Amino acid sequence: MALQDSILKLNGKVGDLSFFKTKNGYQARAKGGVSADRIKNDPGYKRTRENMAEFGEVCSTSKKIRDVLRSMILQTHDTKMASRLTSRVYKMMKADTTSVRGERKVELSSFGLLRDFNFNDAAPLSNTLFVKPIPAIDRVTGVVDVTIPEIFSEVHLTSPKGATHFCMTAGAALVNLDEQVEESLCLMATSNFQAIKENLIETVLTSTLPPNATGVIMVVFGISFYQEVNTLMYPMNNGSYNALCTIAIDLP
């Protein structure tokens, strides 16, 4: 890799050379690397092919989970959430102790490893709400209840400066890695806006999934903060203070 020592600083490609800017200045490098055909067929790259196959499995599953929970994840803001989730899913794949290397899969039985995963690392639920939401899952009826004990805001809640209100959301997600078997979906139950200076009585948030579902049921709970201005509620800092965490996993 070479530095560009010239009045003209280039960006882009010229022939086999690529020009680009980094924090260390403008640089250039020649096109290189192993051909895709060699990686695909050369016996010396068998381990690489195995790693690529498993990495693809992990990324596909991680994206599936993010897609199912998208409506809830959008309430938060964590630029590293996707990579953290992928790292957790990689541990789920390693729970497959029967398949050979390169053919290991993420199985539904490993979804318990997603319990207590915080989708916003800057605002863990345990550091935001100091009472525990209590989930109850009835797979036969599909009813998912989340009971939040009485909240005394000054004692049980950590809110960002400037916030005047908060609301709570319980998401019940049905996750199937094979959509031909059963469609994945996420249902949300949201509380009313609650003034931070006021106490909140015990609250139950209920969602109803399809009865006798065969996929994994994930229960995700979140708290979002707002500032009231002229009767309108504005999210605080684009959701960067909002907590969202997996509080229960029910395996089929």
C-alpha positions as CSV (number, residue, x, y, z in Angstrom):
1,M,0.0,0.0,0.0
2,A,1.4,3.4,-1.0
3,L,0.8,7.0,0.0
4,Q,-0.2,9.5,-2.8
5,D,2.5,12.1,-2.8
6,S,1.0,14.6,-5.3
7,I,-0.9,17.8,-5.5
8,L,-3.7,15.9,-7.2
9,K,-5.4,13.5,-4.7
10,L,-7.3,10.8,-6.5
11,N,-10.3,8.7,-5.4
12,G,-11.5,5.7,-7.3
13,K,-9.9,3.2,-9.7
14,V,-7.5,3.7,-12.6
15,G,-6.6,0.4,-14.3
16,D,-5.4,-2.0,-11.7
17,L,-4.8,0.7,-9.1
18,S,-7.3,1.9,-6.5
19,F,-7.0,5.3,-4.9
20,F,-8.8,6.2,-1.7
21,K,-8.7,8.4,1.4
22,T,-8.0,7.2,4.9
23,K,-7.4,8.9,8.3
24,N,-3.7,8.6,7.4
25,G,-4.1,10.5,4.1
26,Y,-4.6,9.5,0.5
27,Q,-3.4,6.0,-0.4
28,A,-3.2,3.7,-3.4
29,R,-2.9,0.0,-3.8
30,A,-2.7,-2.5,-6.7
31,K,-5.5,-5.0,-7.5
32,G,-4.7,-8.4,-6.0
33,G,-6.0,-11.2,-3.9
34,V,-7.0,-14.8,-4.7
35,S,-9.5,-15.4,-7.5
36,A,-13.0,-16.5,-6.7
37,D,-12.6,-19.6,-8.8
38,R,-9.5,-20.7,-6.9
39,I,-11.3,-20.2,-3.5
40,K,-14.2,-22.2,-4.8
41,N,-12.2,-25.2,-6.2
42,D,-8.7,-25.3,-4.8
43,P,-8.4,-28.0,-2.1
44,G,-6.0,-25.7,-0.2
45,Y,-8.9,-23.4,0.4
46,K,-11.3,-26.0,1.9
47,R,-11.1,-24.4,5.3
48,T,-11.9,-21.0,3.8
49,R,-14.9,-22.5,2.1
50,E,-16.1,-24.0,5.3
51,N,-15.7,-20.7,7.1
52,M,-17.6,-18.8,4.4
53,A,-20.5,-21.3,4.4
54,E,-20.9,-21.0,8.2
55,F,-20.5,-17.2,8.1
56,G,-23.2,-17.1,5.5
57,E,-25.5,-19.2,7.8
58,V,-24.8,-16.9,10.7
59,C,-25.4,-13.7,8.8
60,S,-28.6,-15.0,7.2
61,T,-30.0,-15.9,10.6
62,S,-29.0,-12.6,12.2
63,K,-30.7,-10.7,9.4
64,K,-33.8,-12.9,9.8
65,I,-34.0,-12.0,13.5
66,R,-33.5,-8.3,12.8
67,D,-36.2,-8.3,10.1
68,V,-38.7,-9.9,12.4
69,L,-38.0,-7.4,15.2
70,R,-37.5,-4.5,12.9
71,S,-40.6,-2.5,14.1
72,M,-39.1,-2.6,17.7
73,I,-35.5,-2.2,16.8
74,L,-36.3,1.1,15.0
75,Q,-37.3,2.5,18.4
76,T,-33.6,2.4,19.5
77,H,-30.3,3.5,18.1
78,D,-27.1,1.4,18.3
79,T,-24.8,1.4,15.3
80,K,-23.1,-1.8,16.5
81,M,-26.2,-3.7,17.3
82,A,-26.1,-5.8,14.1
83,S,-22.5,-6.9,14.7
84,R,-23.2,-7.7,18.3
85,L,-26.3,-9.8,17.3
86,T,-24.3,-11.6,14.7
87,S,-21.7,-12.5,17.3
88,R,-24.4,-13.9,19.5
89,V,-25.8,-15.9,16.6
90,Y,-22.4,-17.3,15.9
91,K,-22.5,-18.8,19.4
92,M,-25.9,-20.3,18.6
93,M,-24.4,-22.0,15.5
94,K,-21.6,-23.5,17.5
95,A,-24.3,-25.2,19.6
96,D,-24.7,-27.5,16.7
97,T,-22.5,-30.4,17.9
98,T,-23.6,-33.0,15.3
99,S,-22.9,-31.4,11.9
100,V,-19.4,-31.4,10.4
101,R,-17.4,-28.2,10.0
102,G,-18.8,-26.1,7.2
103,E,-22.3,-27.5,7.6
104,R,-23.2,-26.4,11.0
105,K,-26.6,-24.7,11.3
106,V,-28.4,-22.4,13.6
107,E,-31.1,-24.5,15.2
108,L,-34.3,-23.4,17.0
109,S,-33.1,-25.1,20.1
110,S,-30.2,-22.7,20.4
111,F,-32.4,-19.6,20.6
112,G,-32.2,-19.6,24.4
113,L,-28.8,-17.9,23.9
114,L,-30.6,-14.7,22.9
115,R,-32.2,-14.3,26.3
116,D,-31.1,-11.0,27.9
117,F,-29.7,-9.6,24.7
118,N,-29.9,-5.8,24.7
119,F,-30.5,-4.2,21.4
120,N,-29.1,-0.9,22.6
121,D,-25.9,-1.5,24.4
122,A,-25.8,2.1,25.6
123,A,-29.1,1.7,27.5
124,P,-29.4,-1.8,29.0
125,L,-32.8,-2.6,30.3
126,S,-31.4,-3.6,33.7
127,N,-29.9,-0.1,34.0
128,T,-33.0,1.7,32.9
129,L,-35.9,0.0,34.7
130,F,-35.4,-1.4,38.2
131,V,-38.5,-3.6,38.3
132,K,-38.6,-6.8,36.3
133,P,-41.2,-7.3,33.6
134,I,-42.8,-10.7,34.1
135,P,-43.6,-12.6,30.8
136,A,-46.3,-15.3,30.5
137,I,-46.5,-17.4,27.3
138,D,-49.4,-19.7,26.5
139,R,-48.3,-21.5,23.3
140,V,-51.6,-23.3,22.9
141,T,-53.7,-20.1,22.8
142,G,-50.9,-17.8,21.5
143,V,-51.5,-15.3,24.2
144,V,-48.4,-13.5,25.5
145,D,-48.7,-11.3,28.6
146,V,-46.0,-9.1,30.0
147,T,-46.8,-7.8,33.5
148,I,-44.9,-4.7,34.7
149,P,-45.1,-4.2,38.5
150,E,-45.9,-0.8,39.9
151,I,-43.3,1.8,38.9
152,F,-42.3,4.6,41.3
153,S,-40.4,6.7,38.7
154,E,-38.0,8.4,41.1
155,V,-36.9,5.0,42.4
156,H,-37.4,2.5,39.5
157,L,-36.6,4.5,36.4
158,T,-33.5,6.1,34.9
159,S,-34.5,8.7,32.4
160,P,-32.5,11.0,30.2
161,K,-32.2,14.7,31.0
162,G,-35.1,16.6,29.3
163,A,-37.4,13.7,29.1
164,T,-41.0,14.3,30.3
165,H,-42.7,11.1,29.4
166,F,-42.0,7.4,28.6
167,C,-43.9,4.5,27.2
168,M,-43.4,0.7,27.4
169,T,-43.6,-1.8,24.6
170,A,-43.9,-5.5,24.7
171,G,-43.2,-7.4,21.5
172,A,-44.2,-11.0,20.9
173,A,-42.2,-12.4,18.0
174,L,-42.8,-15.8,16.3
175,V,-39.5,-16.8,14.6
176,N,-39.2,-19.6,12.1
177,L,-36.0,-20.0,10.0
178,D,-38.0,-21.9,7.4
179,E,-40.9,-19.6,6.2
180,Q,-42.4,-22.5,4.3
181,V,-43.1,-24.2,7.6
182,E,-44.6,-21.2,9.4
183,E,-44.5,-17.4,8.8
184,S,-42.6,-15.3,11.2
185,L,-44.2,-12.2,12.7
186,C,-43.9,-9.7,15.5
187,L,-46.9,-8.2,17.4
188,M,-46.5,-5.2,19.6
189,A,-48.5,-4.0,22.6
190,T,-47.7,-0.4,23.8
191,S,-48.7,1.4,26.9
192,N,-50.0,5.0,27.0
193,F,-47.5,7.9,27.5
194,Q,-46.7,8.1,31.1
195,A,-45.4,11.3,32.8
196,I,-42.0,10.6,34.4
197,K,-43.0,12.6,37.5
198,E,-46.0,10.3,38.1
199,N,-46.1,6.8,39.5
200,L,-47.5,4.0,37.3
201,I,-49.7,1.2,38.6
202,E,-49.2,-2.4,37.6
203,T,-49.6,-2.7,33.8
204,V,-50.2,-5.7,31.6
205,L,-49.3,-5.7,27.9
206,T,-50.9,-8.4,25.8
207,S,-50.3,-9.8,22.3
208,T,-51.9,-12.8,20.7
209,L,-49.8,-14.9,18.3
210,P,-51.3,-17.8,16.2
211,P,-52.3,-20.7,18.5
212,N,-50.1,-23.8,18.6
213,A,-47.3,-22.1,16.8
214,T,-44.3,-24.3,16.0
215,G,-41.6,-21.7,15.9
216,V,-39.6,-19.9,18.6
217,I,-41.5,-17.3,20.6
218,M,-39.3,-14.3,21.6
219,V,-40.6,-11.8,24.1
220,V,-38.9,-8.4,23.8
221,F,-39.5,-5.5,26.1
222,G,-38.6,-1.9,25.6
223,I,-38.9,1.6,27.2
224,S,-38.9,4.7,25.0
225,F,-38.4,8.3,26.3
226,Y,-40.1,11.5,24.9
227,Q,-40.2,15.2,25.5
228,E,-43.6,16.9,25.4
229,V,-43.7,20.2,23.6
230,N,-47.2,21.8,23.1
231,T,-49.0,18.5,23.6
232,L,-46.8,16.7,21.0
233,M,-44.4,13.9,22.0
234,Y,-40.9,14.0,20.5
235,P,-38.4,11.1,20.8
236,M,-35.3,11.8,22.8
237,N,-32.2,11.9,20.7
238,N,-33.5,9.6,18.0
239,G,-34.0,6.7,20.4
240,S,-30.4,6.4,21.6
241,Y,-31.6,6.4,25.3
242,N,-34.3,3.8,24.7
243,A,-33.9,0.3,26.2
244,L,-34.9,-2.9,24.4
245,C,-34.1,-6.4,25.6
246,T,-35.1,-10.0,25.1
247,I,-36.8,-11.0,28.3
248,A,-38.0,-14.5,27.4
249,I,-37.6,-17.3,24.9
250,D,-40.1,-20.1,24.5
251,L,-38.8,-23.0,22.5
252,P,-41.1,-25.3,20.5
